[in-house]
Amino acid sequence: MCNSDAPSCDSECLIAMPFPKAKKGSPALKRSMDNTLNASYQNRQAVSKMWSTAASCPLFLKKATKKPYRMSNGRMSPKYRNNRALSTHTIKAMASGAAANASALIEREARMLRCDTVAETPKYPMQPSVTRSAAGLYEQAIISYCQTLFGHSVALKDSFTKSKPGAPGEKVSKFSRVSVRSTQAGADTVNSRVSNATGFVPPVINVTIKEESKKPKKKAAEEGAAAAP
């Protein structure tokens, strides 16, 4: 069934939508779930279409540095090439590491449940395929992380000020460049924020332990003498 309310839907849909919107006759307890599934499905489809065309976007293209030459298929070399932030080898290494982590977690849980399973073979590790959409999302996450890290470093640098020579009432930055220490402090701040946002426990647990009050020796001696017959 095609969702006619969606603006991106064609007039004639050949494939029925797996998660259609809730109808008027749908049970009241299922409407919210149906609408949420429909929204998440359309979001996945829209994101996949958007990143599948990102390779031809001018933002992700740059002029080829080599002179035009004739390729083996007889065509001339393209004038533009992809402007990538990560190499293909780096993306494959990240995907392989994530797959190894998931495999180890599944194997550990299966072992606790006494299941007969086999873990990932270290000699032949998993290498999942990475589409252009996934590679674009990887690069987006890495670029956002680096920009946030450098932004914190610049803010820390600008927090140290001094009086401007010749203008005592005006303040200028004490440091002209971002140092290694400010970069490390910015990285620690960003890593702490990411860990706090994705962790399963609060970052800080305040515990108040009441100290035991010790009785003075004089009072203890008096109480002992009074208790004696």
N, C-alpha and C positions, 0 to 999 in steps of 0.2 A: 504494500500500500504506500503510495507516494504522499509525502507531507506537502500539501498544497500551500501551507502558510509560509514555508521557508522560501526566502527570496532567491536562493541559488538553485532551487530545484527546477528542472526542465518541465515543460508542459506535459510531456509524456515520459514516464519513468519505466524503463524496461525491467529494472530490478526492484523488488519490493524492499522497503526499508525494514531492517531487522528489528528496530525498536521504534515503532510509530508513536505519535503523540496519543495521549489519552483521549478517548471519545466522550461524548456526553453520556452514553450508556455504560461507560466503564464503572466498575465499583469504586466507591469513594476512597476506600483504603488503598487502592492500587494506582490512583491517578498520579500522586506525587512521585511514586517509584517509576512509573512509565514515562513521565515527563523528564525526570532526571536522567534515565537511561537514554532517552531520545536526545537530550542536550549533549551528553557526553559523547554519544556516537557521532553527532554532527560536528562537534569540536574536533574529534580525532580525524574525521574526513577532511575538514577544512584545513587543519594544520598540515596534514599530509600533502594536500594539493598546493598549499602555499610554499612549503619547503621543496617540493619537487620542481617548482619553477624558479627557485632562488638561484640556481646555477646560471641562469641567463639574465639575472638582474644586473644592471650596470653597477650597483653597489659592490657586487662580488666579482667584478671583472676588472682586469687591468691590461694595458697594452703589452703585447708580446715583445720581449727584449731581443729575440733573435730576428734576423732578417727573413723575409718571406722565402720559403723554399718549397719544393715540390715533394710531397709525401709519397710513400710507397704505393698508395692507392691511386696516384695520379692527380690528386687534388692539391691545391696550394695550402700551405699552413694557415691556420686561423690568425686573424689580426689581434684577437684578444684571448687571454687565458684566465683561468680561475684565480682569484685573489684569495688564497687559503691562508688561514691562521695556523692550522695544524697540518702536518704531513699525513699521508695515508698510513705510513708505518706507525705513527703515534696514535692515530685513531684505532687501528687494529690492535695495538698493544693495550689500549684502554678497554676495548671491548673484550679482549681475551682475559684481562685481569678481572673484570666484572663477572665474566662467566665462571672463572675459577673460584671466585668468592662465593657465588651462588651455589656452585656444585659442592663446595666444602660445607656450606651451611646445610644443604639438603642431606648430604651424607652423614653429618653429625646427628641431625634429627632422626634419620632412619636408623642409625646405630642405637640411639636411645630407645627406639621403639622395637628393637631386635628384628629388624627387617634384613633380608638377604639382598644386599645391594653392593654395587661396585663403585668406588669413587673415580674421579677423573684421573686418567693416566698421565703422570708427569712427563713421560716421553712424548706423548701425543696430546697436548692440551687442546682445549676447545677453541675454535676460531669462528665465532658467529659472524654472519654477513652483516655489513653496515651499509644501509642505504644512504643516498644523498641527503634525505631528510634528517636521518639520525646524525650524520656527520655535521650538518648545519647546526643542529641543536647542541652537539658537543662543543663546537666552536663558539656558539653563543654563550654557553655557560662559562667557558674558559675566559673569554674576553670580558664578560661581566665581572668575573672574579678579579681579574687583573686590574680593571678600571676601578673597582671598589677599593682594592688594596692600595693602589697609587693615590686615590682620592683621600684616604685616611692618612697616608704619609704626608701629603701636601698640607692637609689641615693641621697635622701635628707640627710641621715646620713653620707654618704661619702663626701658630700660637705663641711662639717666642718672638717678641718684638723688642725694638730698641728705639731710642730717639733719633730722628733724622738729623744728620749734620746740617747745621744752619737753620733748622726749624725745630726747636725743642718741643713745641707742642704737637708735632706730627710724629706718629709712630710708623716704623717700617719693619719688615721682617728681619730678624737677626741673621738668618741663614739664607743664602741665595740659592742653594741647591738642596735636593732631597738626599739625605745621608743614608748610609747603610743601617744605622740604628733606627732612624725614623721609619725606614721601609720595613724593618723587622718588627717594630712596634705596630705598624699598620697591619702587617700580616697576622700577628698574634690577635689583634682585635677582630679582624674579619674571620679568622678561624674559630675564635671563641663564639662569635655571633652565629656562624653556621652550625657549630656543634650544639649550641643552646637551642637553636630553632628546630633541629632534626633529632635531638636526643629524646630518649624515653623517660628521662628523669630530670628534675629541675637542676639548673647549674649549681645552685647553692642551697644547702639545707642548714638552717640555723637551729642549733640544738642548745637548749639551756639546761645545764646540769647544776643542781643545787648542791653546794658544798655542805658536808656534814659539820654541824657546829660542835666543837669540842668544849667540854666543860672545863672551867679553870681547875687547877690542882687544889686550890684552897677549898673550894666548894666541894670537890670530890672527897677531900680528907674530912671535912666537917660532916658530910653525909655518912661517911664510913664510921666516924666516931659516934654519931647519934644512933646508928643502927646497932652498935655494939652494946651488949647487956651491961 
